Amino acid sequence: MSELLDSVLSYAVQDSQVTFDESSGTQPVYFIRTGDLCKIDEIVVATRSGTALPTLDYLSILSRVVVFDVGSDKASADLTIIDDNIVEDLESFTIGILSPYTQDVAETTVNIEDNDVVGHAGFQKATYSAVESSGAVILTVIVDSSITPTTIEIQAVDDRGTAIGGIDFTPIRTTIDFSASDTSKTFSVPILDDGETEDDETFTVAIVSTTSGVASGLTEVIVTIVDDDQPTGGISSNIIIWIVSGSVTVVFILLVIGISVCVYVIRNGTNRTTASSIPPPREQLQMSLFNQAYTQSRMYLPNQYPESYYKA
């Protein structure tokens, strides 16, 4: 009689397979027991990775005690599903009974159903530029309406450029909120004018994350800071040579500007000037210095030299 009353307990999972949405958070998985329910009992459970990975897709359980209360044939263990904002296929892992040993179904397959939308979020163009004295560069981010509302995180860094954060620009890490009706928004990165004559410099701006959808396409862009500082000292020297041959007068104006050398050629009849190459930001400076040199050269030119000339 005592042997009949003291029936052997057995344990199993309630479901051989369950499916949770990626955004479902914490969800219970149930275990059942059969036999003598007149006492408190416990089992030990653990998870095992599959195509879903611990810390990325779910929080792993190395060893957890699950308690059956008196009179209850069911107990549960909570699983935490992680929403990773990555478009992916169905992923799975398992949770099972470690002890005591059971011959019944001891493992549940947990499927994670992806909830991320395939949508576009990226910069409007691949490169941006701003003159150093402008104070800021304006960038535009565009998104598909299928993923709005969303929040996009942006950062500007100097780890892959020649510009130095804090000296040439202000590094930022900020967020941009898109409502359901928004498809594009602009933001700015401060540009610092260091007052030094230098080559153009670059830094990168990247999309770090989105709260919905996937950053795709132009997720990282290069920003060029165009230097517009004038070399100190102005014209350190200039040499003017004019040659008269019949009715043709040719004037060579050699300007030494800082460490750059510009050669201007003024030819009577064709009214032409040419100059050595200097980066575009210094074009205005070139012409200013050219005008100075031309004015100075007038005192050496014969009266027949034309008043008009063409600026390259």
Secondary structure, DSSP 8 states (H G I E B T S, - for coil): -HHHHS---EEEES-SEEEEETT--EEEEEEEEES--SS-EEEEEEEE-SSS-BTTTB---SSEEEEE-TT-SEEEEEEEB---------EEEEEEEEES--SS--EEEEEEE-------EEESSSEEEEEGGGSEEEEEEEE-GGG-SEEEEEEEE-TTSSS-BTTTB--EEEEEEE-TT--EEEEEEEB---------EEEEEEEEEESSS---SS-EEEEEEE-----TTSEEEEEEEEEEETTEEEEEEEEEETTEEEEEEEETTTTB-------GGGHHHHHHHHHHHHHHHGGGS-TTS-S-----
